[in-house]
Amino acid sequence: MKQGKVIILGRPNVGKSTFLNNVIGQKVAITSPKPQTTRFPIRALYQDERGKIIFIDTPGVMKKTEDYLSENINKKTLQALQEEVDIVIYMIDHTRKRDFEEARVLGIVRQIKKPKILVINKIDITQKTYKAQYEFLKEEFSLSFEISALKKLHIKPLLDKIFEMLPKVTDHNEYQINNQTSYLLLNIDSKTFVAELIREKIFLMTGEEVPYTTTVVVDEITERENGILYIKARILTTQDRYKKMLIGKAGRKIKEIGSYARKELTLATNRKIYLDLKIETDPHWQEIYA
């Protein structure tokens, strides 16, 4: 039996969370086309007859931080690097040019004295590529894989190599998994998981600016006598103008967000859901919840 920890690093939107979800086989990290969707490291467990892998999905490292939220996201990623890991996956997106942001991530990866795997993602996209700008990395990294996290292409050979590289289990180092929600998610409780699913819908269904002004707080999850799971949640945003955008004309936008979130929660829990969703303006939410 093998076991170990694998940290996934890369700049925003390279596909780290999509990769993790498809390795695990169910959604453990929210995704959207917008950067900064992931705001804190997510630890999830993959296991089969070969052993256990704890994957650590990190927020993308940004080139600059212009607000408290961005600064805190970067800080949480750097804190995750202090954790003892066995393997580093450095993921790049060949459809984007190398820039200062990429150079910063590479600089961080170079400082980690652990076995590293270069993973070139999004190979399903062929019409736009800057692969030539990353060729030099194949000489620097002894192992490299080209995958499509979205299409689940070539993930199995990568997983096979990770297991090959991991240490064997002994009586002294075997992981004891004790988690109150899903055993697959090791650092997220039920309220955080629900809040993240709702926040994903905001990222997917609102304009470029709005998602970065918002967070979601779940105040209550209780089972009613009729068997329905009652969830009370608040969307917090920094200004009244964003609140109006989130509500939408005749309340359509908030109803749409709530409807899609409720459907996904129903599928995730196999329960009937009543979602009590409200929007509040709080200019200081980043200081409390970021």
C-alpha positions in Angstrom: 0.0 0.0 0.0 1.1 3.5 -0.9 0.1 6.8 0.6 1.1 10.5 0.5 0.3 14.1 -0.1 0.3 15.8 -3.5 0.1 19.6 -3.8 -1.1 21.1 -7.1 0.3 24.5 -8.0 -0.2 26.9 -10.9 -1.5 30.3 -11.8 -5.3 31.1 -11.8 -7.5 29.2 -14.3 -5.0 26.5 -15.4 -7.5 23.8 -14.5 -6.4 22.6 -11.0 -9.9 22.3 -9.6 -11.3 20.6 -12.7 -8.4 18.1 -12.5 -9.1 17.4 -8.8 -12.8 16.9 -9.4 -12.2 14.4 -12.2 -9.6 12.5 -10.3 -11.8 12.2 -7.2 -14.9 11.3 -9.4 -17.2 13.9 -7.9 -17.2 17.7 -7.2 -15.0 18.6 -4.3 -13.9 22.0 -5.6 -16.0 24.6 -7.4 -15.0 25.8 -10.9 -15.7 28.6 -13.2 -14.0 30.3 -16.2 -13.2 33.3 -13.9 -9.9 33.6 -12.0 -9.9 33.5 -8.2 -12.8 31.0 -8.1 -10.9 28.9 -5.5 -10.1 31.0 -2.5 -8.5 28.6 -0.1 -6.6 25.3 -0.3 -8.9 22.2 -0.6 -7.7 18.8 0.7 -9.4 15.8 -0.8 -8.8 12.1 -0.6 -8.4 9.7 -3.5 -8.1 6.0 -2.6 -8.1 2.7 -4.4 -6.5 -0.8 -3.9 -3.1 0.8 -4.3 -3.4 3.2 -1.4 -4.4 6.8 -0.4 -3.5 10.1 -1.9 -4.4 13.4 -0.3 -4.5 16.0 -3.0 -4.1 19.7 -2.0 -5.7 22.0 -4.6 -4.4 25.5 -4.1 -5.8 28.9 -5.3 -3.9 30.2 -8.3 -0.9 32.4 -7.4 -1.5 35.9 -8.7 1.1 38.3 -10.0 -0.2 41.2 -7.9 -2.7 41.7 -5.1 -4.8 44.9 -5.3 -7.2 44.2 -2.5 -7.5 42.4 0.9 -9.2 39.4 -0.7 -6.5 38.8 -3.3 -3.8 39.3 -0.8 -5.4 36.7 1.5 -5.8 34.2 -1.3 -2.1 34.4 -2.1 -1.2 34.1 1.6 -3.3 30.9 2.0 -1.6 29.4 -1.0 1.9 30.2 0.4 0.8 28.8 3.8 -0.2 25.5 2.1 3.4 25.2 0.9 4.6 24.9 4.5 2.8 21.6 4.7 4.9 18.5 4.4 4.1 17.0 0.9 5.5 14.1 -1.1 5.0 15.3 -4.6 4.4 18.7 -6.4 2.3 19.0 -9.5 3.1 22.1 -11.4 0.3 22.7 -13.8 0.4 25.1 -16.8 -2.1 26.1 -19.4 -0.4 26.0 -22.9 -3.1 28.3 -24.3 -1.8 31.3 -22.4 1.5 33.1 -22.9 4.2 32.9 -20.3 4.3 36.1 -18.2 5.4 37.5 -14.9 2.6 35.6 -13.1 3.8 32.3 -14.5 7.4 33.2 -13.7 6.4 33.8 -10.1 4.7 30.4 -9.8 7.7 28.7 -11.4 10.0 30.5 -8.9 8.0 29.1 -6.0 8.0 25.6 -7.5 11.8 25.7 -7.9 12.3 26.4 -4.2 10.4 23.2 -3.1 12.8 20.4 -2.6 10.4 17.5 -3.4 9.8 15.4 -6.5 8.0 17.4 -9.1 5.8 16.6 -12.1 5.2 19.1 -14.9 1.6 18.8 -16.1 0.6 20.6 -19.3 -3.2 21.0 -19.3 -5.9 21.7 -21.9 -4.4 19.6 -24.7 -8.0 19.3 -26.0 -7.6 22.9 -27.2 -5.4 22.9 -30.4 -6.3 26.1 -32.2 -4.4 28.3 -29.8 -1.2 27.2 -28.2 2.0 28.7 -26.7 3.5 25.3 -26.1 6.8 26.3 -27.5 7.3 28.8 -24.7 7.2 26.0 -22.2 9.4 23.4 -23.9 12.4 24.3 -21.8 10.5 23.1 -18.7 10.6 19.5 -20.0 14.4 19.6 -19.5 14.1 21.0 -16.0 11.4 18.5 -14.9 12.3 14.8 -15.1 8.6 13.9 -15.5 6.0 15.6 -17.7 2.5 14.8 -18.8 0.1 16.4 -21.2 -3.5 16.1 -20.2 -7.0 17.4 -20.6 -8.5 17.7 -17.1 -11.8 18.7 -18.7 -12.0 15.8 -21.1 -10.3 13.4 -18.6 -7.5 12.6 -21.1 -4.3 11.0 -19.9 -5.2 11.4 -16.2 -4.8 7.6 -15.5 -1.1 7.4 -16.5 -0.4 10.5 -14.3 -2.2 8.8 -11.4 -0.2 5.6 -12.0 3.1 7.5 -11.8 2.0 9.3 -8.6 1.3 6.0 -6.9 4.7 4.7 -8.2 6.5 7.6 -6.6 4.7 7.6 -3.2 6.2 6.0 -0.1 4.8 2.7 1.3 2.5 2.7 4.3 3.8 1.7 7.6 2.1 1.3 11.0 3.5 4.6 12.0 2.5 6.8 9.1 -0.9 5.5 8.0 -3.4 8.2 7.6 -6.4 8.0 9.9 -9.3 9.8 8.2 -11.9 11.3 10.4 -14.2 13.8 8.8 -17.7 14.8 9.7 -19.1 15.4 6.2 -17.8 13.5 3.2 -14.7 11.4 3.7 -13.4 12.7 0.4 -13.2 16.3 1.7 -10.8 16.6 4.6 -10.9 20.3 5.5 -14.4 21.5 4.6 -17.5 21.2 6.7 -21.1 21.0 5.5 -21.8 24.8 5.8 -18.6 25.6 3.8 -19.4 23.1 1.1 -22.9 24.5 0.7 -21.6 28.1 0.7 -19.0 27.2 -2.0 -21.7 25.7 -4.3 -23.8 28.8 -4.0 -20.7 31.0 -4.7 -19.9 29.0 -7.8 -23.3 29.9 -9.2 -22.6 33.6 -8.6 -19.4 33.2 -10.5 -21.1 31.4 -13.4 -24.2 33.6 -13.6 -23.1 37.2 -13.0 -20.8 39.7 -14.8 -17.1 40.1 -14.5 -17.0 42.4 -11.5 -19.8 41.1 -9.3 -18.3 37.8 -8.1 -15.2 39.4 -6.6 -17.4 41.6 -4.4 -19.2 38.7 -2.9 -19.0 35.8 -0.4 -21.6 33.4 0.9 -22.3 32.6 4.6 -24.5 29.6 5.6 -26.2 30.3 8.9 -28.3 27.2 9.3 -28.7 23.6 8.0 -31.5 21.7 9.7 -33.7 18.8 8.8 -37.4 19.6 9.0 -40.1 17.1 10.3 -41.2 16.6 6.7 -37.7 15.4 5.7 -36.8 18.5 3.8 -33.3 19.9 4.4 -33.6 23.6 5.3 -30.7 25.8 4.4 -30.5 29.5 5.4 -27.7 31.4 3.6 -26.7 35.0 2.9 -24.8 36.4 -0.1 -22.7 39.3 1.2 -21.6 42.0 -1.2 -19.6 45.2 -0.7 -22.0 47.8 -2.3 -25.7 48.4 -2.8 -25.2 48.6 -6.6 -23.9 45.0 -6.6 -26.8 44.0 -4.4 -29.2 45.3 -7.1 -27.3 43.4 -9.8 -27.5 40.2 -7.7 -31.2 40.7 -7.1 -31.9 41.5 -10.8 -35.0 42.9 -12.4 -38.1 41.7 -10.5 -35.8 39.5 -8.4 -35.0 37.2 -11.4 -31.2 36.9 -10.8 -31.4 35.9 -7.2 -34.1 33.4 -8.1 -32.0 32.0 -10.9 -28.9 31.6 -8.6 -31.0 30.0 -5.9 -32.7 27.6 -8.3 -29.4 26.3 -9.8 -27.8 26.0 -6.4 -30.8 24.1 -5.0 -30.8 21.7 -7.9 -27.1 20.9 -7.4 -27.5 20.6 -3.7 -30.4 18.1 -4.3 -28.2 16.0 -6.5 -25.2 16.2 -4.1 -27.3 15.2 -1.0 -30.1 13.1 -2.6 -32.4 15.2 -0.4 -35.2 17.7 -1.0 -33.8 21.1 -0.3 -35.4 24.4 0.8 -32.9 27.2 0.2 -33.6 30.4 2.0 -31.3 32.8 0.3 -30.9 36.5 1.0 -28.5 39.3 -0.1 -26.9 41.8 2.3 -24.6 44.7 1.8 -21.5 44.5 4.0 -18.5 46.7 2.9 -16.3 45.0 5.5 -17.0 41.3 4.8 -13.5 40.6 3.4 -12.0 41.5 6.8 -14.2 38.9 8.5 -14.7 36.1 6.0 -11.8 36.3 3.5 
